[in-house]
């Protein structure tokens, strides 16, 4: 899992250093109806980190974990957390720090536990290894989403 950790660490540092000082007003700007602000995109990644933190730790304790997914409730998570009311610098710092913890968990993952399985509410199963790998892919997708949205709202 060292390669997953190294990729995550690189993304954390690059994204944070590049965007941490982005103007708070710009990050609150809604690019369209039913579209996320930049704050909400990073907020979604914080929500992802909090859910995956639980999975990554618990799956090293038990062989199989039934734990709800949150994908269908993404907008509800954003609404409840009220990321748009926060300072962007605080959101970015929380994202960075949470992902440093996630990276440490990935780096130190017990290799004998990587085939342990998470079962979501629908009964689908994924291994811990696949969850960790997919976590980094998910962040990369939303970094691209963030960059495209930033370009769109600053045109």
N, CA, C and O of each residue as an XYZ file, in Angstrom:
620
protein
N       0.815     -1.195      0.000
C       0.000      0.000      0.000
C       0.869      1.274      0.000
O       0.369      2.399      0.027
N       2.157      1.046     -0.031
C       3.067      2.190     -0.018
C       2.832      3.110     -1.212
O       2.887      4.331     -1.068
N       2.570      2.540     -2.386
C       2.330      3.360     -3.577
C       1.059      4.188     -3.436
O       1.014      5.330     -3.894
N       0.025      3.629     -2.810
C      -1.223      4.364     -2.582
C      -0.954      5.515     -1.608
O      -1.413      6.637     -1.819
N      -0.214      5.228     -0.553
C       0.158      6.259      0.419
C       0.949      7.381     -0.253
O       0.647      8.556     -0.045
N       1.951      7.038     -1.052
C       2.786      8.052     -1.699
C       1.970      8.920     -2.660
O       2.167     10.133     -2.729
N       1.060      8.296     -3.393
C       0.208      9.066     -4.304
C      -0.703     10.005     -3.518
O      -0.856     11.172     -3.879
N      -1.304      9.498     -2.449
C      -2.160     10.343     -1.618
C      -1.365     11.500     -1.035
O      -1.827     12.640     -1.071
N      -0.208     11.238     -0.510
C       0.631     12.267      0.085
C       0.980     13.357     -0.934
O       0.975     14.545     -0.608
N       1.279     12.951     -2.147
C       1.592     13.907     -3.210
C       0.373     14.786     -3.534
O       0.498     16.001     -3.688
N      -0.794     14.160     -3.634
C      -2.027     14.907     -3.917
C      -2.313     15.902     -2.799
O      -2.637     17.061     -3.060
N      -2.193     15.449     -1.559
C      -2.451     16.321     -0.404
C      -1.586     17.577     -0.496
O      -2.094     18.696     -0.425
N      -0.291     17.387     -0.653
C       0.630     18.529     -0.668
C       0.407     19.429     -1.872
O       0.368     20.651     -1.727
N       0.260     18.849     -3.053
C       0.075     19.655     -4.263
C      -1.220     20.466     -4.209
O      -1.217     21.673     -4.450
N      -2.317     19.795     -3.891
C      -3.620     20.469     -3.878
C      -3.663     21.549     -2.796
O      -4.092     22.673     -3.055
N      -3.226     21.213     -1.606
C      -3.255     22.177     -0.504
C      -2.397     23.400     -0.834
O      -2.861     24.533     -0.704
N      -1.177     23.184     -1.249
C      -0.279     24.308     -1.523
C      -0.771     25.175     -2.676
O      -0.569     26.389     -2.672
N      -1.402     24.569     -3.642
C      -1.862     25.310     -4.814
C      -3.118     26.139     -4.527
O      -3.271     27.236     -5.065
N      -4.021     25.618     -3.677
C      -5.340     26.245     -3.540
C      -5.684     26.776     -2.151
O      -6.759     27.349     -1.977
N      -4.823     26.608     -1.171
C      -5.145     26.993      0.216
C      -5.481     28.476      0.362
O      -6.243     28.844      1.257
N      -4.936     29.322     -0.487
C      -5.164     30.762     -0.378
C      -6.219     31.291     -1.356
O      -6.309     32.497     -1.589
N      -6.996     30.399     -1.913
C      -8.051     30.826     -2.845
C      -9.054     31.702     -2.096
O      -9.435     31.403     -0.964
N      -9.466     32.768     -2.732
C     -10.356     33.756     -2.137
C     -11.654     33.122     -1.619
O     -12.289     32.323     -2.306
N     -12.026     33.494     -0.407
C     -13.213     32.953      0.253
C     -14.491     33.233     -0.532
O     -15.388     32.390     -0.576
N     -14.583     34.421     -1.157
C     -15.793     34.759     -1.935
C     -15.912     33.872     -3.172
O     -17.002     33.417     -3.517
N     -14.794     33.634     -3.827
C     -14.807     32.773     -5.014
C     -15.222     31.351     -4.641
O     -15.982     30.709     -5.366
N     -14.723     30.868     -3.514
C     -15.006     29.483     -3.124
C     -16.445     29.292     -2.661
O     -16.915     28.159     -2.559
N     -17.155     30.392     -2.379
C     -18.567     30.329     -1.977
C     -19.517     30.470     -3.160
O     -20.726     30.288     -3.019
N     -18.967     30.794     -4.323
C     -19.793     31.081     -5.501
C     -20.369     29.794     -6.097
O     -19.633     28.854     -6.397
N     -21.673     29.768     -6.262
C     -22.355     28.611     -6.832
C     -22.280     28.710     -8.351
O     -22.738     29.698     -8.925
N     -21.711     27.702     -9.014
C     -21.573     27.760    -10.465
C     -22.873     27.504    -11.219
O     -22.935     27.704    -12.432
N     -23.896     27.070    -10.521
C     -25.179     26.800    -11.164
C     -26.104     26.099    -10.191
O     -25.690     25.652     -9.122
N     -27.365     26.011    -10.583
C     -28.355     25.321     -9.763
C     -27.937     23.860     -9.607
O     -27.505     23.218    -10.565
N     -28.074     23.351     -8.391
C     -27.733     21.955     -8.093
C     -26.267     21.621     -8.385
O     -25.932     20.471     -8.672
N     -25.405     22.624     -8.311
C     -23.954     22.401     -8.474
C     -23.272     22.827     -7.188
O     -23.745     23.715     -6.479
N     -22.164     22.188     -6.902
C     -21.441     22.459     -5.663
C     -20.501     23.641     -5.805
O     -19.900     23.856     -6.858
N     -20.386     24.410     -4.718
C     -19.363     25.448     -4.646
C     -18.013     24.753     -4.425
O     -17.956     23.554     -4.153
N     -16.936     25.523     -4.544
C     -15.611     24.965     -4.274
C     -15.502     24.510     -2.821
O     -14.874     23.491     -2.531
N     -16.113     25.264     -1.914
C     -16.134     24.852     -0.504
C     -16.827     23.500     -0.350
O     -16.377     22.646      0.414
N     -17.911     23.316     -1.071
C     -18.662     22.061     -0.965
C     -17.906     20.889     -1.582
O     -18.010     19.762     -1.099
N     -17.150     21.144     -2.638
C     -16.344     20.066     -3.227
C     -15.321     19.571     -2.209
O     -15.182     18.365     -2.005
N     -14.613     20.487     -1.577
C     -13.631     20.086     -0.566
C     -14.356     19.521      0.662
O     -13.874     18.574      1.284
N     -15.501     20.094      1.008
C     -16.293     19.564      2.108
C     -16.712     18.123      1.859
O     -16.689     17.293      2.768
N     -17.093     17.835      0.624
C     -17.433     16.453      0.260
C     -16.237     15.531      0.476
O     -16.401     14.393      0.918
N     -15.053     16.009      0.170
C     -13.853     15.200      0.389
C     -13.569     15.002      1.886
O     -13.006     13.979      2.277
N     -13.950     15.960      2.711
C     -13.842     15.784      4.165
C     -14.835     14.712      4.623
O     -14.499     13.849      5.433
N     -16.051     14.778      4.098
C     -17.049     13.755      4.423
C     -16.565     12.373      4.001
O     -16.756     11.393      4.721
N     -15.947     12.303      2.846
C     -15.387     11.046      2.358
C     -14.292     10.552      3.298
O     -14.230      9.366      3.622
N     -13.431     11.467      3.731
C     -12.353     11.093      4.649
C     -12.925     10.548      5.951
O     -12.430      9.551      6.478
N     -13.956     11.190      6.468
C     -14.514     10.746      7.754
C     -15.153      9.367      7.632
O     -15.021      8.543      8.537
N     -15.838      9.111      6.535
C     -16.438      7.790      6.323
C     -15.377      6.726      6.098
O     -15.467      5.626      6.642
N     -14.375      7.055      5.297
C     -13.334      6.072      5.000
C     -12.408      5.838      6.188
O     -11.873      4.740      6.341
N     -12.213      6.825      7.012
C     -11.442      6.644      8.238
C     -12.046      5.488      9.041
O     -11.328      4.598      9.496
N     -13.337      5.511      9.206
C     -14.026      4.444      9.933
C     -13.820      3.084      9.255
O     -13.516      2.093      9.920
N     -13.983      3.046      7.962
C     -13.813      1.781      7.228
C     -12.386      1.263      7.357
O     -12.175      0.084      7.644
N     -11.404      2.139      7.146
C      -9.999      1.719      7.123
C      -9.532      1.199      8.482
O      -8.723      0.274      8.550
N     -10.034      1.783      9.547
C      -9.662      1.314     10.886
C     -10.442      0.049     11.242
O      -9.857     -0.958     11.642
N     -11.742      0.107     11.094
C     -12.585     -1.021     11.513
C     -12.271     -2.292     10.732
O     -12.340     -3.389     11.287
N     -11.928     -2.161      9.454
C     -11.621     -3.355      8.658
C     -10.281     -3.980      9.018
O      -9.952     -5.062      8.532
N      -9.521     -3.324      9.849
C      -8.309     -3.955     10.363
C      -8.569     -4.599     11.729
O      -7.678     -5.203     12.327
N      -9.800     -4.459     12.203
C     -10.210     -5.056     13.479
C     -11.099     -6.276     13.244
O     -10.999     -7.274     13.957
N     -11.974     -6.183     12.230
C     -12.903     -7.280     11.926
C     -12.711     -7.749     10.486
O     -12.220     -6.995      9.646
N     -13.098     -8.993     10.203
C     -12.949     -9.560      8.853
C     -13.957     -8.999      7.863
O     -13.658     -8.838      6.680
N     -15.155     -8.701      8.356
C     -16.190     -8.138      7.488
C     -16.939     -7.080      8.276
O     -17.257     -7.263      9.451
N     -17.212     -5.981      7.614
C     -17.852     -4.842      8.247
C     -19.075     -4.437      7.442
O     -18.981     -4.207      6.237
N     -20.208     -4.350      8.096
C     -21.392     -3.774      7.475
C     -21.473     -2.344      7.987
O     -21.628     -2.098      9.183
N     -21.366     -1.417      7.057
C     -21.295     -0.002      7.401
C     -21.995      0.749      6.278
O     -21.713      0.494      5.108
N     -22.893      1.662      6.599
C     -23.653      2.318      5.534
C     -22.774      3.148      4.607
O     -21.770      3.724      5.027
N     -23.169      3.196      3.342
C     -22.554      4.124      2.403
C     -23.183      5.491      2.618
O     -24.155      5.617      3.362
N     -22.647      6.496      1.987
C     -23.206      7.844      2.135
C     -23.425      8.514      0.784
O     -23.892      9.651      0.719
N     -23.087      7.805     -0.301
C     -23.116      8.396     -1.635
C     -24.431      9.016     -2.037
O     -24.458     10.099     -2.623
N     -25.522      8.342     -1.728
C     -26.818      8.887     -2.148
C     -27.241     10.089     -1.313
O     -28.184     10.798     -1.667
N     -26.535     10.319     -0.194
C     -26.862     11.430      0.692
C     -25.825     12.548      0.655
O     -25.794     13.380      1.562
N     -24.984     12.588     -0.361
C     -23.909     13.592     -0.423
C     -24.400     15.009     -0.165
O     -23.821     15.738      0.641
N     -25.467     15.394     -0.851
C     -25.969     16.764     -0.714
C     -26.496     17.025      0.693
O     -26.379     18.141      1.200
N     -27.073     16.011      1.323
C     -27.555     16.175      2.704
C     -26.374     16.392      3.653
O     -26.447     17.228      4.553
N     -25.290     15.643      3.453
C     -24.093     15.829      4.271
C     -23.594     17.269      4.137
O     -23.263     17.910      5.135
N     -23.543     17.773      2.904
C     -23.051     19.135      2.666
C     -23.961     20.165      3.326
O     -23.495     21.133      3.926
N     -25.256     19.942      3.204
C     -26.233     20.861      3.780
C     -26.125     20.898      5.306
O     -26.174     21.969      5.910
N     -25.980     19.736      5.919
C     -25.894     19.657      7.385
C     -24.598     20.282      7.897
O     -24.603     20.980      8.911
N     -23.494     20.035      7.205
C     -22.201     20.581      7.642
C     -22.084     22.085      7.396
O     -21.311     22.764      8.071
N     -22.842     22.603      6.441
C     -22.835     24.036      6.129
C     -21.429     24.563      5.798
O     -20.984     25.577      6.336
N     -20.758     23.858      4.912
C     -19.402     24.260      4.519
C     -19.348     25.673      3.957
O     -18.353     26.374      4.140
N     -20.409     26.099      3.273
C     -20.388     27.443      2.679
C     -20.342     28.552      3.719
O     -20.015     29.693      3.393
N     -20.668     28.230      4.970
C     -20.626     29.228      6.034
C     -19.256     29.285      6.714
O     -19.023     30.129      7.580
N     -18.366     28.397      6.324
C     -17.030     28.332      6.929
C     -16.018     29.098      6.078
O     -16.268     29.385      4.907
N     -14.882     29.423      6.676
C     -13.778     30.005      5.911
C     -13.126     28.900      5.096
O     -12.923     27.787      5.580
N     -12.804     29.223      3.864
C     -12.195     28.226      2.986
C     -10.861     27.743      3.540
O     -10.523     26.566      3.410
N     -10.109     28.637      4.151
C      -8.804     28.230      4.698
C      -8.980     27.169      5.788
O      -8.154     26.265      5.903
N     -10.040     27.269      6.581
C     -10.315     26.258      7.607
C     -10.708     24.923      6.987
O     -10.286     23.864      7.452
N     -11.509     24.981      5.945
C     -11.935     23.762      5.242
C     -10.719     23.057      4.647
O     -10.568     21.841      4.774
N      -9.868     23.823      4.006
C      -8.672     23.232      3.394
C      -7.747     22.618      4.432
O      -7.213     21.528      4.226
N      -7.553     23.315      5.552
C      -6.675     22.788      6.593
C      -7.250     21.501      7.180
O      -6.513     20.543      7.412
N      -8.553     21.474      7.420
C      -9.188     20.253      7.927
C      -9.016     19.115      6.933
O      -8.688     17.995      7.325
N      -9.235     19.389      5.647
C      -9.056     18.361      4.613
C      -7.626     17.828      4.623
O      -7.398     16.619      4.592
N      -6.672     18.750      4.667
C      -5.268     18.343      4.651
C      -4.939     17.480      5.865
O      -4.380     16.393      5.724
N      -5.281     17.958      7.041
C      -4.942     17.235      8.262
C      -5.629     15.867      8.326
O      -5.015     14.883      8.740
N      -6.885     15.806      7.923
C      -7.600     14.527      7.943
C      -6.934     13.539      6.988
O      -6.837     12.349      7.286
N      -6.486     14.027      5.863
C      -5.856     13.131      4.888
C      -4.440     12.728      5.286
O      -3.955     11.683      4.852
N      -3.780     13.525      6.092
C      -2.505     13.087      6.657
C      -2.756     11.868      7.548
O      -1.997     10.900      7.507
N      -3.813     11.917      8.345
C      -4.185     10.770      9.174
C      -4.546      9.558      8.307
O      -4.080      8.449      8.566
N      -5.366      9.769      7.293
C      -5.758      8.676      6.396
C      -4.509      8.067      5.754
O      -4.384      6.844      5.674
N      -3.600      8.904      5.304
C      -2.361      8.409      4.697
C      -1.563      7.558      5.667
O      -1.013      6.525      5.285
N      -1.497      7.978      6.900
C      -0.777      7.214      7.918
C      -1.414      5.844      8.132
O      -0.712      4.849      8.315
N      -2.732      5.797      8.109
C      -3.451      4.527      8.243
C      -3.167      3.626      7.049
O      -2.933      2.429      7.213
N      -3.189      4.195      5.853
C      -2.912      3.415      4.633
C      -1.471      2.900      4.667
O      -1.218      1.726      4.397
N      -0.534      3.785      4.999
C       0.886      3.410      5.026
C       1.137      2.272      6.014
O       1.941      1.380      5.742
N       0.464      2.300      7.144
C       0.696      1.303      8.174
C      -0.280      0.143      8.174
O      -0.314     -0.648      9.116
N      -1.088      0.040      7.102
C      -2.123     -1.010      7.075
C      -1.504     -2.396      7.207
O      -0.477     -2.699      6.598
N      -2.148     -3.222      8.009
C      -1.749     -4.609      8.208
C      -2.057     -5.376      6.916
O      -3.220     -5.540      6.548
N      -1.017     -5.838      6.242
C      -1.198     -6.518      4.953
C      -2.076     -7.757      5.058
O      -2.724     -8.134      4.082
N      -2.109     -8.385      6.201
C      -2.945     -9.578      6.381
C      -4.427     -9.221      6.455
O      -5.277    -10.112      6.436
N      -4.746     -7.937      6.539
C      -6.140     -7.482      6.649
C      -6.671     -6.872      5.348
O      -7.842     -6.498      5.277
N      -5.831     -6.769      4.331
C      -6.227     -6.060      3.104
C      -7.356     -6.739      2.327
O      -8.013     -6.098      1.507
N      -7.584     -8.015      2.574
C      -8.688     -8.715      1.907
C      -9.968     -8.714      2.747
O     -10.987     -9.249      2.311
N      -9.927     -8.117      3.951
C     -11.149     -7.970      4.744
C     -12.138     -7.146      3.940
O     -11.747     -6.285      3.151
N     -13.419     -7.411      4.144
C     -14.438     -6.822      3.266
C     -15.416     -5.916      3.988
O     -15.889     -6.201      5.088
N     -15.698     -4.801      3.310
C     -16.761     -3.896      3.720
C     -17.999     -4.266      2.935
O     -17.943     -4.462      1.722
N     -19.114     -4.360      3.629
C     -20.406     -4.630      2.986
C     -21.290     -3.420      3.220
O     -21.542     -3.028      4.359
N     -21.761     -2.826      2.113
C     -22.609     -1.649      2.263
C     -24.065     -2.063      2.483
O     -24.381     -3.252      2.528
N     -24.932     -1.085      2.616
C     -26.349     -1.337      2.909
C     -27.048     -2.138      1.821
O     -28.036     -2.823      2.085
N     -26.536     -2.051      0.600
C     -27.142     -2.780     -0.522
C     -26.590     -4.199     -0.642
O     -27.050     -4.972     -1.484
N     -25.619     -4.545      0.183
C     -25.041     -5.882      0.166
C     -23.811     -6.033     -0.711
O     -23.247     -7.125     -0.792
N     -23.372     -4.948     -1.380
C     -22.163     -4.996     -2.197
C     -20.945     -5.065     -1.274
O     -20.944     -4.480     -0.191
N     -19.901     -5.790     -1.715
C     -18.699     -5.944     -0.896
C     -17.472     -5.435     -1.637
O     -17.355     -5.580     -2.853
N     -16.548     -4.826     -0.866
C     -15.257     -4.377     -1.384
C     -14.187     -4.697     -0.355
O     -14.426     -4.628      0.850
N     -13.000     -5.048     -0.846
C     -11.898     -5.315      0.071
C     -11.335     -4.001      0.604
O     -11.524     -2.939      0.011
N     -10.650     -4.096      1.716
C      -9.975     -2.934      2.283
C      -8.978     -2.366      1.285
O      -8.889     -1.149      1.122
N      -8.236     -3.226      0.625
C      -7.263     -2.775     -0.373
C      -7.953     -1.975     -1.476
O      -7.472     -0.911     -1.865
N      -9.069     -2.479     -1.974
C      -9.809     -1.780     -3.028
C     -10.370     -0.451     -2.529
O     -10.379      0.538     -3.261
N     -10.835     -0.433     -1.288
C     -11.355      0.821     -0.719
C     -10.264      1.880     -0.635
O     -10.488      3.047     -0.958
N      -9.090      1.461     -0.201
C      -7.979      2.413     -0.069
C      -7.545      2.944     -1.434
O      -7.298      4.139     -1.596
N      -7.458      2.058     -2.396
C      -7.081      2.462     -3.756
C      -8.137      3.383     -4.353
O      -7.807      4.392     -4.976
N      -9.410      3.036     -4.162
C     -10.500      3.828     -4.712
C     -10.603      5.191     -4.027
O     -11.036      6.166     -4.642
N     -10.211      5.256     -2.771
C     -10.226      6.527     -2.049
C      -9.343      7.561     -2.757
O      -9.738      8.714     -2.926
N      -8.159      7.139     -3.164
C      -7.242      8.052     -3.855
C      -7.803      8.427     -5.226
O      -7.700      9.584     -5.635
N      -8.391      7.476     -5.938
C      -9.023      7.780     -7.227
C     -10.130      8.810     -7.046
O     -10.261      9.737     -7.846
N     -10.923      8.645     -5.995
C     -12.029      9.552     -5.712
C     -11.521     10.981     -5.468
O     -12.103     11.947     -5.961
N     -10.444     11.098     -4.712
C      -9.866     12.423     -4.470
C      -9.396     13.038     -5.788
O      -9.650     14.213     -6.051
N      -8.715     12.249     -6.613
C      -8.229     12.761     -7.906
C      -9.391     13.254     -8.765
O      -9.283     14.294     -9.414
N     -10.496     12.517     -8.773
C     -11.672     12.932     -9.541
C     -12.184     14.295     -9.064
O     -12.549     15.148     -9.873
N     -12.207     14.486     -7.748
C     -12.742     15.744     -7.218
C     -11.737     16.881     -7.269
O     -12.140     18.045     -7.281
N     -10.459     16.591     -7.300
C      -9.469     17.640     -7.558
C      -9.704     18.191     -8.969
O      -9.686     19.403     -9.185
N      -9.918     17.301     -9.903
C     -10.234     17.730    -11.282
C     -11.536     18.521    -11.301
O     -11.617     19.561    -11.956
N     -12.548     18.044    -10.596
C     -13.842     18.725    -10.479
C     -13.638     20.133     -9.909
O     -14.216     21.096    -10.413
N     -12.823     20.253     -8.864
C     -12.517     21.534     -8.242
C     -11.857     22.464     -9.259
O     -12.262     23.618     -9.400
N     -10.862     21.973     -9.954
C     -10.120     22.802    -10.907
C     -11.005     23.254    -12.065
O     -10.912     24.402    -12.501
N     -11.845     22.381    -12.557
C     -12.762     22.754    -13.645
C     -13.774     23.788    -13.166
O     -14.092     24.729    -13.893
N     -14.280     23.619    -11.948
C     -15.243     24.572    -11.398
C     -14.580     25.922    -11.154
O     -15.167     26.962    -11.451
N     -13.365     25.915    -10.618
C     -12.635     27.168    -10.395
C     -12.431     27.909    -11.719
O     -12.641     29.119    -11.801
N     -12.027     27.186    -12.730
C     -11.846     27.819    -14.040
C     -13.160     28.406    -14.553
O     -13.179     29.508    -15.101
N     -14.238     27.681    -14.378
C     -15.541     28.125    -14.858
C     -16.001     29.392    -14.137
O     -16.508     30.308    -14.785
N     -15.839     29.466    -12.823
C     -16.380     30.622    -12.083
C     -15.450     31.832    -12.114
O     -15.863     32.926    -11.730
N     -14.215     31.664    -12.558
C     -13.301     32.808    -12.641
C     -13.129     33.328    -14.058
O     -12.351     34.253    -14.292
N     -13.845     32.745    -14.995
C     -13.785     33.236    -16.385
C     -14.361     34.607    -16.523
O     -14.385     35.159    -17.623
